[in-house]
């Protein structure tokens, strides 16, 4: 490997460390609770280097959010498209919406868990939701709403949208991993038990959709 290639790899590694550190801190403290200096310290780089690669904190926040968003969005699209080749059930549509997030949570990469907590933060923020969700995620919502309309052709569109809204809320709380269900259940439920969370969410949401939209 040439000296230039080695140097480039070092710079890439530093950029990834900055992104990983920012992801972890933004997930834990939100946008306003984090400084570039804290990110640089965790990444073990100079503040000037973080500014050089990503500019202002807002630009870094966008870079962190965008890094994994496209992958999740594409996985949702592929799952839904694969199911549309045959008669799909309501449960399959809901699974296509949830499954990429479940798989991301279960990965051994701690960055994905940080990212999904960050996603929950953005989803429930009246400021960041409007700014950041439209770029990658809202266009996929249109696809899911269309699939739901096919399943419930006689349902009013507003009811389908409200049901999707409720599903998004349950999803955001699951992604956030606040630990509240652990406390109020006295340990009978664990917020990190993703298998159970998603296994129960699919029939729960399907029953709600049928009750409201059928």
LINTA-V484512 format. One record per run of one state. SS is the DSSP state (@ for helix, = for strand, . for the rest). FROM is the first residue (numbers start at 0). LEN is the number of residues. If there is no record, write none. Layout:
ss->(SS | SS)
from->(FROM | FROM)
len->(LEN | LEN)
This chain:
ss->(. | @ | . | @ | . | @ | . | @ | . | @ | . | @ | . | @ | . | @ | . | @ | . | @ | . | @ | .)
from->(0 | 2 | 29 | 35 | 43 | 46 | 54 | 56 | 83 | 89 | 106 | 109 | 123 | 127 | 136 | 137 | 151 | 156 | 176 | 179 | 184 | 193 | 213)
len->(2 | 27 | 6 | 8 | 3 | 8 | 2 | 27 | 6 | 17 | 3 | 14 | 4 | 9 | 1 | 14 | 5 | 20 | 3 | 5 | 9 | 20 | 1)
